[in-house]
Each structure stands twice: as C-alpha cells, then as structure tokens.
C-alpha cells in the first residue's frame, strides 16, 4: 500500500503556551501580526490577553473581529481587504473553527490580489497566502491541522471549500486554558463535532492505517473526556485531553475525509443557520445505523475505542455508546426545532448529496434514502 502523508506542522501543546506567541511569530520571519477572530471572543477576555502578549513583546499587530458563526464569502472578502491594507504579516487565527477557517481564506485571498472568496473553486492552484499560526479556543473542528476551510455562499445557499497548501497553519498553539471559559452548550457542540470527525474518519472510503490510528485515539480521548468537560468546565485535565483528542481527530479527517453526517450537517446549517455541532447531532445516530452494513470493521474500531463489548454486535454497541455520549450532552434536537419545515427536506437532502464529503461515505444514499433519513428525525 502506498500512502501520501502531509508533513506535520509544529504543534505546541499545554497550559500557558499561548504566552509564547511572539516567539512563534518570529520563527516565521515576520515582525507584525494580523489577528483574525470572531465577534464574540473579546467578551471572554481572550482577545485582550493575546493583545497584551503581543504588545508586551513590542510586536506591531492589528485585530480583525468581523467573523460570524458561519463565516460568509462576504466576510472573507472584507477581511482580505483589511489584511492587504495592513500589509505583510503573520496571520494569527484565534477562536473556534469559524475563525480558523475564515483566517485561512483571508490569508489566501490577501496573497492573491483581485481574488474573491467566490473564486474558491479556482484558488487551489493560486499564489501562496500569508503564513498562519492557529490558536484554537474550542476543542472541536481540528481546523489547525489542515489548509482548507468552509465558508458559506449565501446566494447559492451552500457551503464552499476554500484552501491552499500554503494556508495550512505552520504552528498550532494548543492551550487548554483558553477553553476553560467555554459554556457547556458550546463545549457540547464543538466536542461532538470532534467525535464525529474521529468516527467518520474510521468509516470513510479514504481511511488508511495512519488516519485510523489518529482517529481511534481521538475517539478514545473524546469519548472519555467530553462528558467530563461538559459537566465541569473548569477541569483542566478534561479540557487538555479533549483538546488533544480534537487535534488528533483533525489530523485523521485531513488524511481520510469525512462522510454523510457532515454532508447532511453542512446542508442543515446552510438552510437553517443551525450551529454545526447541533446539526451533526440531529442526524448522527441515524446515519451511523444507515452506514453500518458497509463499515463493519470501522464500527469494531469505534467500539474498541469506546471500550464497549460487542453485544449484540459491534455496530449496535458502538451506536449505543455514541447515543450515551450525545445524551449526556443534551444536544440532540428534532429537525422541526431547528427551523426545518417539511417542504425544506428535499432541498437539504439534495444539498447533502452534492457535498463532496458525502461521496466519501461508506454507503452512498439515494436521494430518497437521504430524504427518509431526514424525515426520521423530523
């Protein structure tokens, strides 16, 4: 078997590592920093803390806070315009998956004058973007491990993938102290996203021995520590292990790709604005049951990672364990509570089938089967 494995970026992990940001900027041979973050993070004190760290080192910087929960192509264009005006710098992506994804797009667009986010499909062979340092403040997306992001095209009502090898973060700064202030609902939504990354990576058509090793360890860590971090957000050990698990899941999905849970989740978010992790939770167990006949080995790996016994079988036991984790988080909602109407179901199904991640699922649904899956959780 031949495997193509992306070179591993530098990873700094542990409480307090964010204080070394100026040194990380220096290793990228930059003397200025452009921080991309979301609109709500300043209220947590994290943005102010990062600004103080940069200022104390005499590092010229600017903070761009115009990123929403599901960043749009227009938001990326505005950020790129501001970065072009600011000039050459290291880009510090600070926040959850939305901020990290937006930062990648902004960096790439800034390195390609005249390009717009709507050109995403044509930018994979573009000129290099500015170098990135990723500082995640949630334990979920694993966006610090790869060079692509997801943005929303509100006109087409679809998710768009924007990326380039140059915007894969050069350094991932994993400081679990930054996640202590996360509310339980956000811990649940982001943590469930990470769990799905691990599970779908194991079951995907692109799975390999390397991605499976990352994914299995991720599922073990997340399954063990997500409920603890959700129950007690101040537990630094739980926050640390959950952050590490999410990071490993990010490496796994970068190598293997995802599947139908994400395909349906993306479409749900595009049509209703539902937070990503909540959208995934709505369909998770049902999609796993649908996929199980085509992914027996993957479900055995999931079951072993979650330390369950194969009774009545690996698939059933694994799905039951996932249901237990989701239930402890209280995150699953019927689609009607997420703003889905009956006449919207076919459009969501069609959007999921058109999503690239769905083509990587172990069992490919027909349009009718996708509609039935959605109606089963309505």
N, C-alpha and C positions, 0 to 999 in steps of 0.2 A: 504494500500500500504506500502511495506517495502522499505526503501531507505538505500543504503550504501554510506555514505558521508566521503570523505577523511578528516582527521584533517587539519585544516587551519594552514599554516605556518605563521610565523611572517612577517608582512608587514610594512615597513617604507615608508611613502609617504609624499612628499613635497619638495619644493625648498631647496637645500643645504644639504639634508640628507646624501649625499654621503660622506660628511666630517666626519661622524661617523663610517666609515668602520673599523678602528682599534678596536673600542668597539664591533662591531658586530663579528669580528674575535675572540675576547676574550670570548664572550659568547659561542662560540663553543669549548672552552677549547683548542684552538690552539695558538701557538706563531709564526707561519710562514704562509705565504700566497703564493699561486701559482695562478697568474692571467692568465686566458685564454681569448684572444681577437682576433679580426680579423686583417688582414694585413693592412687595410686602416684606422683604427681608430686613430692611432697615429697622423696622419696629422691634426686631428681636435683639438688636444691639450688635449683630454680627458684622454688618457693613461698617459701622463705626469702628469696631475693633480692627478690621482689616485696614481701614484708612489710617488709623493711628499707627499700626505696624509699619505701613509704607512710609508715612510721614516721618516717623522717628528715625528711619534709615535715610532720610533725605531723598527719597525716590519720588520723582515727579509722577503724578498719576491723575486720572480722571475716572469718575464713576458714572456708568450708564445704567439707569434703573428702569428703562422702558421695555420691560419684558413681562408678558402676561402668563397665565397658567398654561395656555396652549398657544405658543407664540405664532403669530401670523407672518406671512410673507412681507406684509407692510412693515411690521415691527423690525424684521431683519433689515429691510432696506433703510429704515430710519437709523438703526444702529450703525450700519456700514457707512452711511453718510457722515455720521459723527466721528467714527474712527478714522476715516480718510482725512477729515479736518484736523483731528488730533495728531496724526502722523505716526511714524514708525514706533512700535511699542510691543511689549509682550502683552498678550491678552490674558487676563485672569478671569476665568469663568467661575463665578461664585454663586452657589444656590443649588436648587434641585435640578431635575432633568431638563425642565423647560429652559432654565438659564444656561445650562451647559450646551444644550442643543442650539439655542439662539446664538451663543458665543461662537460656536463653530461656523455657523452660517455667516455671521457678521465678519469674522476674521477672513473667511474665504472671499466674500464679496469685496471687502476692503482691499484685498490683494489683486482684484480684477476690476479696475476702473471701468465703469459703464455697464457692468453686470448687475442684474437684479435677481431677487430671490425666485421670481417666476421662471428664471432660466435654469432652475436647479437640475433638471434632467441633462443639461448640456455642460454642466460645470465640473463633472468628474474628471475631465481631461484639461481643466483650466490651469492658470498660473497658480503658484502656491499662495496660501493665505499667510497671515501673521502667526507666529508661534504661540501656542496655548499652554497655560497652566490651569488644571482643573481642580477646583476646591469644592467638592460636593458637600451640601449641608443636609442632605437626606440620604437614607440608605435604601435605594430603590432602583434607579434606572441603569446604573453601571455606565453612564454616558462618558465617564472619564477614561474608558478603556478603548474607545474607537473614534474613527474620524468621520462619522456621519451623524446627522441629527434629523429630527422630524419637525416639520413646520406645517402650518395649516393654510391651505389656499381657500379663503372664504368664498371666493367666486365659484370655484369648482366644487366646493364642499367636499374636499378630500385632503388626506394627509400627503405631504410631499417630502421625499427624502433628499436632503441636501448634504453634500460631503465631498471630501478630497483627502488623500493620504496626508497632506501637509497639515491638516487641522486636527489630526489625532493628537490629543494632549501630550506634550513632551514629558510633563511631570504631573502625576496625580497626587494631590495632597489630601490624605485621608485622616482627618482629625475628628474622632468621635465626640469630642467635647462640643463641636459645632451642632450636633444633633440632639443635645440634651433638652433644648427648649421646644423641640417638635411636639405639637399636641397629639393626643392619641389617635385622632382620626387621620392625621397626615402620616403618622408612623404606620398605621394600618394600610393605607392606600399605597404608599411607596414600598413598604415591606412586602406586600402581596405581589406587587409588580416584580420585585426581585425573585420571589419564589417561583412565579410563573416563568421567568427567564430561565431558571435552572431546569424546571420540568420540561418546558418546550424545547430547550436545547438538547436534552437527553432523547426526546422523541422525534426531533426534526430529521428530515432527509439529509441534512448536511452534517449530522453528528459524526464525530470522529473519536478515536481513543483519547486525544488531547482535550477536546471540548467536553467530552463526557467526564473526564477526571475533574476539570474545573466545576462542571455542573453538579456532579454528585456531592462534592464537598460543600458547594454553595447551598444545596437543598438541605443538607445535614445542619449547617450552621443556622440557616434562616428558620427552618422548621423548629429548631430548639430554642432560639433566642428571640424571634419576633414576638411571640406571645408575652415573653418576659418584659421586653422593652415597651410593648404596648401597655402592659399593666403598670409598670413602674418606669416612667421615662427618665428618671434620674439614676438608673442603674448603669453605671459607666461600663461595666463588664458586658452587659447585654448590648448596649449601644455599640461597643467596639466589635463584638463578634458579629452583630448584624451588619455593620458597615463592611466588614471583611467579606462576609458571605455575599452581600450585594455586589461587591467589587469582583469576586470570583465569578458570579453569575454573568456579569458584564463581559468578562473575558470569554466565557463559554458562548454566549449568544453572538459575539463578534466573529467567532470561528464557525459556528454552526448555523446561525439564523434562528428564527422563531417559527410560529405556526398560526393555527386558526384562532386560538384565543386572542392573540394580538390583532389578527385581521378583523375579527368582529369588534374588538375593543376600540381599534382605531376608527372604525366606521361609526360606532356608537358615539364616540367623542365628537367626531366631525359633524354629526347631525344634531346632537343634543347639548354639547358642551360638558358632558359628564366628565369628572376627573378620571384620568387614565386608569388608576388602580381600581377605582369603583366600577368602571366599565368592564374591566377584566373579571372582577369578582362576580359580576352578574351572570357571566356565561361559563365560568371556569369549570365547574364540576360536570356540567352537561357536555362541554366539548371534550373533556377528558374521557367521559364514557363513550362518546361517539368515536374517538380516536383509538381507544384501547385495542380493538381487534387487529389493528395494523401496527401496534407498537408494544408487543408483549415484553420484549427484552427491556425496553425503556421503562415500562411500568415496574418491572422487577427491580431495576436500578433505583427508581424513585422510592419504592417500598423499602429497600435495604437502607437507603439514605435516611429515611424517616424512622427506621428501626421498628417496622411493623412485621407481623408474621403473615405468611401468605395464605390466609384463611378468609373467605373461601377461595381466593386466588389473589395473585399479586395486584391485578388491576383493581379489583373491588376493594382490597385492603388499602391500597395507595390512595384511591379516591376518597375513601372514608377518612383517612388521615388528613388529607388536604381539606376536606369538609370540616374536620375538627378544628384545624388552624383557622380557617376562614370564619367559622362560627365563634371562636374565641375573640375574634377581632370585631364581630358585629358589622361587617362591611357589605354583605350581600344584600342587594335590593332587587325587587322585580322591575322589569323594564318600564312598566307604566309609571313607577315612581321616579324614573329618571327622565321623564318627558317624552317617552316613545309612545306614539299612537299606532293603532293597528294599520293605518294606511302608510305609515313610515317604514314598516318592517321590510317590505320588498326592496326599498332603496338601500336600507342598511345592509341587507344580505348581498345585494349587488356590489356595494362598496367593499365589503369584506372579500368577495371573490376576486375583485380587481386589485386588491392589495398584494404586493409582492410577497409579503410574509406568508400569506395563505398557501401559496404554491409550494412552500417548504414543509407543509403539514404532512404527517404520515398517511392520513386518509383524506382524500380530496372530496369535499362535499359538492353535490349538485346544487343548483340554485334552490330547488325545492327543499333539499335537506337543510340548507342554511336557513331558509325561512322557518322550517319546522323547529330548528334549534332555538331560534329567537322566540318563537311563539310558545315554546315550552317553559320559558322563563318570563313570560309576559305578566 
